């Protein structure tokens, strides 16, 4: 299970869960849609600093999205 998290510029240390999905590609597309609604159609996913397989997307508005892997629900 993968999770899409959104952090606002006002509370970057408290990201909120936006979506969960088994396919990280689906979450990437959802992240692009969110970035466009925030006014940043040019935002691109990149490797998250300090991690091996996590992706991050930073918007010009200061919002940040991240895809992280998590434990599957039981």
N, CA, C and O atoms as a GROMACS GRO file, in nm:
protein
  296
    1UNK      N    1   0.085  -0.118   0.000
    1UNK     CA    2   0.000   0.000   0.000
    1UNK      C    3   0.089   0.124   0.000
    1UNK      O    4   0.187   0.131   0.075
    2UNK      N    5   0.056   0.218  -0.083
    2UNK     CA    6   0.128   0.345  -0.091
    2UNK      C    7   0.035   0.457  -0.047
    2UNK      O    8  -0.087   0.447  -0.062
    3UNK      N    9   0.093   0.561   0.007
    3UNK     CA   10   0.014   0.674   0.056
    3UNK      C   11   0.063   0.804  -0.009
    3UNK      O   12   0.182   0.823  -0.030
    4UNK      N   13  -0.032   0.890  -0.040
    4UNK     CA   14  -0.002   1.023  -0.092
    4UNK      C   15  -0.029   1.122   0.021
    4UNK      O   16  -0.141   1.132   0.071
    5UNK      N   17   0.075   1.194   0.060
    5UNK     CA   18   0.066   1.289   0.170
    5UNK      C   19   0.081   1.431   0.118
    5UNK      O   20   0.158   1.456   0.025
    6UNK      N   21   0.008   1.524   0.177
    6UNK     CA   22   0.015   1.665   0.140
    6UNK      C   23   0.051   1.747   0.263
    6UNK      O   24  -0.015   1.738   0.366
    7UNK      N   25   0.156   1.826   0.250
    7UNK     CA   26   0.198   1.916   0.358
    7UNK      C   27   0.178   2.059   0.312
    7UNK      O   28   0.217   2.097   0.202
    8UNK      N   29   0.116   2.138   0.398
    8UNK     CA   30   0.095   2.279   0.365
    8UNK      C   31   0.217   2.359   0.410
    8UNK      O   32   0.291   2.315   0.497
    9UNK      N   33   0.239   2.477   0.349
    9UNK     CA   34   0.354   2.558   0.390
    9UNK      C   35   0.340   2.609   0.534
    9UNK      O   36   0.441   2.641   0.597
   10UNK      N   37   0.220   2.615   0.585
   10UNK     CA   38   0.199   2.662   0.723
   10UNK      C   39   0.232   2.556   0.826
   10UNK      O   40   0.272   2.588   0.937
   11UNK      N   41   0.215   2.429   0.790
   11UNK     CA   42   0.242   2.318   0.881
   11UNK      C   43   0.315   2.206   0.807
   11UNK      O   44   0.259   2.098   0.788
   12UNK      N   45   0.439   2.230   0.764
   12UNK     CA   46   0.510   2.129   0.686
   12UNK      C   47   0.541   2.002   0.764
   12UNK      O   48   0.560   1.896   0.705
   13UNK      N   49   0.546   2.012   0.897
   13UNK     CA   50   0.577   1.894   0.978
   13UNK      C   51   0.454   1.807   1.006
   13UNK      O   52   0.467   1.702   1.069
   14UNK      N   53   0.338   1.850   0.961
   14UNK     CA   54   0.214   1.775   0.984
   14UNK      C   55   0.142   1.745   0.853
   14UNK      O   56   0.035   1.800   0.828
   15UNK      N   57   0.199   1.658   0.769
   15UNK     CA   58   0.132   1.627   0.643
   15UNK      C   59   0.003   1.549   0.668
   15UNK      O   60  -0.010   1.478   0.766
   16UNK      N   61  -0.091   1.566   0.574
   16UNK     CA   62  -0.217   1.493   0.588
   16UNK      C   63  -0.230   1.393   0.474
   16UNK      O   64  -0.183   1.416   0.363
   17UNK      N   65  -0.294   1.283   0.505
   17UNK     CA   66  -0.316   1.177   0.409
   17UNK      C   67  -0.420   1.221   0.307
   17UNK      O   68  -0.530   1.261   0.343
   18UNK      N   69  -0.385   1.212   0.179
   18UNK     CA   70  -0.476   1.251   0.071
   18UNK      C   71  -0.538   1.127   0.007
   18UNK      O   72  -0.657   1.126  -0.024
   19UNK      N   73  -0.456   1.023  -0.014
   19UNK     CA   74  -0.505   0.902  -0.081
   19UNK      C   75  -0.414   0.784  -0.048
   19UNK      O   76  -0.297   0.801  -0.014
   20UNK      N   77  -0.471   0.664  -0.061
   20UNK     CA   78  -0.397   0.539  -0.050
   20UNK      C   79  -0.430   0.455  -0.172
   20UNK      O   80  -0.544   0.455  -0.220
   21UNK      N   81  -0.331   0.384  -0.222
   21UNK     CA   82  -0.354   0.301  -0.340
   21UNK      C   83  -0.244   0.196  -0.349
   21UNK      O   84  -0.135   0.215  -0.296
   22UNK      N   85  -0.273   0.087  -0.417
   22UNK     CA   86  -0.172  -0.016  -0.439
   22UNK      C   87  -0.074   0.021  -0.550
   22UNK      O   88   0.038  -0.031  -0.554
   23UNK      N   89  -0.116   0.110  -0.639
   23UNK     CA   90  -0.034   0.148  -0.755
   23UNK      C   91   0.024   0.288  -0.736
   23UNK      O   92  -0.051   0.386  -0.739
   24UNK      N   93   0.156   0.300  -0.717
   24UNK     CA   94   0.214   0.433  -0.699
   24UNK      C   95   0.198   0.522  -0.821
   24UNK      O   96   0.197   0.644  -0.807
   25UNK      N   97   0.184   0.464  -0.941
   25UNK     CA   98   0.164   0.545  -1.061
   25UNK      C   99   0.030   0.619  -1.054
   25UNK      O  100   0.020   0.733  -1.100
   26UNK      N  101  -0.071   0.555  -0.998
   26UNK     CA  102  -0.200   0.621  -0.979
   26UNK      C  103  -0.186   0.740  -0.886
   26UNK      O  104  -0.244   0.846  -0.910
   27UNK      N  105  -0.107   0.723  -0.778
   27UNK     CA  106  -0.085   0.832  -0.684
   27UNK      C  107  -0.004   0.945  -0.747
   27UNK      O  108  -0.027   1.062  -0.717
   28UNK      N  109   0.091   0.911  -0.834
   28UNK     CA  110   0.167   1.016  -0.904
   28UNK      C  111   0.073   1.101  -0.986
   28UNK      O  112   0.082   1.224  -0.984
   29UNK      N  113  -0.019   1.038  -1.059
   29UNK     CA  114  -0.114   1.114  -1.141
   29UNK      C  115  -0.202   1.201  -1.054
   29UNK      O  116  -0.229   1.316  -1.087
   30UNK      N  117  -0.248   1.146  -0.941
   30UNK     CA  118  -0.332   1.224  -0.849
   30UNK      C  119  -0.254   1.343  -0.794
   30UNK      O  120  -0.309   1.451  -0.777
   31UNK      N  121  -0.124   1.323  -0.768
   31UNK     CA  122  -0.039   1.432  -0.721
   31UNK      C  123  -0.026   1.542  -0.823
   31UNK      O  124  -0.028   1.660  -0.788
   32UNK      N  125  -0.013   1.505  -0.951
   32UNK     CA  126  -0.008   1.607  -1.057
   32UNK      C  127  -0.139   1.686  -1.062
   32UNK      O  128  -0.138   1.807  -1.081
   33UNK      N  129  -0.252   1.618  -1.045
   33UNK     CA  130  -0.382   1.685  -1.046
   33UNK      C  131  -0.391   1.785  -0.930
   33UNK      O  132  -0.441   1.896  -0.947
   34UNK      N  133  -0.344   1.745  -0.813
   34UNK     CA  134  -0.345   1.835  -0.697
   34UNK      C  135  -0.255   1.955  -0.722
   34UNK      O  136  -0.293   2.068  -0.690
   35UNK      N  137  -0.136   1.931  -0.777
   35UNK     CA  138  -0.043   2.042  -0.806
   35UNK      C  139  -0.106   2.141  -0.903
   35UNK      O  140  -0.091   2.262  -0.886
   36UNK      N  141  -0.177   2.091  -1.004
   36UNK     CA  142  -0.244   2.181  -1.099
   36UNK      C  143  -0.351   2.264  -1.029
   36UNK      O  144  -0.365   2.382  -1.059
   37UNK      N  145  -0.426   2.205  -0.936
   37UNK     CA  146  -0.528   2.282  -0.865
   37UNK      C  147  -0.464   2.387  -0.774
   37UNK      O  148  -0.528   2.487  -0.742
   38UNK      N  149  -0.340   2.365  -0.734
   38UNK     CA  150  -0.267   2.464  -0.653
   38UNK      C  151  -0.198   2.568  -0.741
   38UNK      O  152  -0.129   2.657  -0.690
   39UNK      N  153  -0.216   2.558  -0.873
   39UNK     CA  154  -0.160   2.656  -0.964
   39UNK      C  155  -0.020   2.627  -1.012
   39UNK      O  156   0.049   2.718  -1.059
   40UNK      N  157   0.024   2.503  -1.002
   40UNK     CA  158   0.160   2.468  -1.043
   40UNK      C  159   0.157   2.351  -1.140
   40UNK      O  160   0.178   2.236  -1.100
   41UNK      N  161   0.132   2.380  -1.266
   41UNK     CA  162   0.125   2.275  -1.368
   41UNK      C  163   0.263   2.224  -1.408
   41UNK      O  164   0.272   2.123  -1.477
   42UNK      N  165   0.370   2.293  -1.368
   42UNK     CA  166   0.504   2.254  -1.408
   42UNK      C  167   0.577   2.172  -1.302
   42UNK      O  168   0.692   2.134  -1.323
   43UNK      N  169   0.513   2.142  -1.190
   43UNK     CA  170   0.579   2.066  -1.083
   43UNK      C  171   0.611   1.925  -1.131
   43UNK      O  172   0.533   1.864  -1.204
   44UNK      N  173   0.726   1.874  -1.089
   44UNK     CA  174   0.771   1.741  -1.129
   44UNK      C  175   0.806   1.658  -1.006
   44UNK      O  176   0.855   1.711  -0.906
   45UNK      N  177   0.782   1.528  -1.015
   45UNK     CA  178   0.821   1.437  -0.908
   45UNK      C  179   0.972   1.417  -0.912
   45UNK      O  180   1.032   1.413  -1.019
   46UNK      N  181   1.033   1.406  -0.796
   46UNK     CA  182   1.176   1.379  -0.784
   46UNK      C  183   1.198   1.289  -0.663
   46UNK      O  184   1.112   1.279  -0.575
   47UNK      N  185   1.313   1.225  -0.658
   47UNK     CA  186   1.346   1.142  -0.542
   47UNK      C  187   1.348   1.229  -0.418
   47UNK      O  188   1.403   1.339  -0.420
   48UNK      N  189   1.288   1.181  -0.312
   48UNK     CA  190   1.282   1.256  -0.187
   48UNK      C  191   1.420   1.252  -0.121
   48UNK      O  192   1.477   1.144  -0.106
   49UNK      N  193   1.474   1.366  -0.082
   49UNK     CA  194   1.608   1.370  -0.021
   49UNK      C  195   1.616   1.278   0.101
   49UNK      O  196   1.528   1.278   0.187
   50UNK      N  197   1.724   1.202   0.108
   50UNK     CA  198   1.748   1.116   0.223
   50UNK      C  199   1.673   0.984   0.220
   50UNK      O  200   1.678   0.910   0.318
   51UNK      N  201   1.604   0.953   0.110
   51UNK     CA  202   1.532   0.827   0.102
   51UNK      C  203   1.568   0.757  -0.028
   51UNK      O  204   1.616   0.819  -0.122
   52UNK      N  205   1.543   0.628  -0.032
   52UNK     CA  206   1.577   0.552  -0.151
   52UNK      C  207   1.464   0.546  -0.253
   52UNK      O  208   1.487   0.564  -0.373
   53UNK      N  209   1.342   0.521  -0.206
   53UNK     CA  210   1.233   0.494  -0.301
   53UNK      C  211   1.113   0.585  -0.284
   53UNK      O  212   1.006   0.554  -0.337
   54UNK      N  213   1.126   0.692  -0.214
   54UNK     CA  214   1.012   0.781  -0.196
   54UNK      C  215   1.022   0.898  -0.292
   54UNK      O  216   1.131   0.945  -0.325
   55UNK      N  217   0.907   0.943  -0.338
   55UNK     CA  218   0.901   1.054  -0.432
   55UNK      C  219   0.842   1.177  -0.365
   55UNK      O  220   0.758   1.166  -0.275
   56UNK      N  221   0.885   1.294  -0.409
   56UNK     CA  222   0.834   1.420  -0.356
   56UNK      C  223   0.806   1.515  -0.471
   56UNK      O  224   0.874   1.512  -0.573
   57UNK      N  225   0.705   1.599  -0.453
   57UNK     CA  226   0.668   1.700  -0.550
   57UNK      C  227   0.646   1.830  -0.472
   57UNK      O  228   0.562   1.835  -0.383
   58UNK      N  229   0.721   1.933  -0.506
   58UNK     CA  230   0.711   2.061  -0.436
   58UNK      C  231   0.648   2.164  -0.528
   58UNK      O  232   0.695   2.185  -0.640
   59UNK      N  233   0.543   2.229  -0.482
   59UNK     CA  234   0.471   2.330  -0.560
   59UNK      C  235   0.525   2.470  -0.529
   59UNK      O  236   0.582   2.494  -0.423
   60UNK      N  237   0.507   2.559  -0.623
   60UNK     CA  238   0.549   2.698  -0.603
   60UNK      C  239   0.477   2.764  -0.487
   60UNK      O  240   0.526   2.861  -0.430
   61UNK      N  241   0.360   2.712  -0.450
   61UNK     CA  242   0.283   2.769  -0.340
   61UNK      C  243   0.342   2.733  -0.204
   61UNK      O  244   0.299   2.786  -0.101
   62UNK      N  245   0.440   2.642  -0.203
   62UNK     CA  246   0.500   2.596  -0.078
   62UNK      C  247   0.443   2.463  -0.032
   62UNK      O  248   0.494   2.404   0.064
   63UNK      N  249   0.337   2.415  -0.097
   63UNK     CA  250   0.282   2.284  -0.064
   63UNK      C  251   0.377   2.176  -0.112
   63UNK      O  252   0.447   2.194  -0.212
   64UNK      N  253   0.379   2.065  -0.043
   64UNK     CA  254   0.463   1.952  -0.083
   64UNK      C  255   0.381   1.824  -0.077
   64UNK      O  256   0.304   1.803   0.016
   65UNK      N  257   0.399   1.741  -0.177
   65UNK     CA  258   0.334   1.611  -0.182
   65UNK      C  259   0.442   1.504  -0.176
   65UNK      O  260   0.553   1.524  -0.225
   66UNK      N  261   0.411   1.392  -0.115
   66UNK     CA  262   0.507   1.283  -0.107
   66UNK      C  263   0.430   1.151  -0.121
   66UNK      O  264   0.318   1.137  -0.072
   67UNK      N  265   0.494   1.056  -0.188
   67UNK     CA  266   0.441   0.922  -0.195
   67UNK      C  267   0.532   0.836  -0.107
   67UNK      O  268   0.653   0.828  -0.129
   68UNK      N  269   0.471   0.771  -0.009
   68UNK     CA  270   0.546   0.687   0.083
   68UNK      C  271   0.483   0.549   0.085
   68UNK      O  272   0.362   0.535   0.067
   69UNK      N  273   0.564   0.449   0.108
   69UNK     CA  274   0.510   0.314   0.121
   69UNK      C  275   0.473   0.291   0.265
   69UNK      O  276   0.539   0.341   0.357
   70UNK      N  277   0.368   0.215   0.285
   70UNK     CA  278   0.320   0.186   0.420
   70UNK      C  279   0.278   0.042   0.432
   70UNK      O  280   0.279  -0.033   0.335
   71UNK      N  281   0.240   0.005   0.550
   71UNK     CA  282   0.193  -0.130   0.574
   71UNK      C  283   0.054  -0.148   0.516
   71UNK      O  284  -0.029  -0.058   0.527
   72UNK      N  285   0.027  -0.261   0.456
   72UNK     CA  286  -0.109  -0.286   0.405
   72UNK      C  287  -0.208  -0.294   0.520
   72UNK      O  288  -0.173  -0.339   0.630
   73UNK      N  289  -0.332  -0.252   0.497
   73UNK     CA  290  -0.432  -0.260   0.602
   73UNK      C  291  -0.460  -0.405   0.639
   73UNK      O  292  -0.456  -0.493   0.554
   74UNK      N  293  -0.488  -0.430   0.766
   74UNK     CA  294  -0.514  -0.566   0.812
   74UNK      C  295  -0.655  -0.581   0.860
   74UNK      O  296  -0.695  -0.689   0.903
   0.00000   0.00000   0.00000
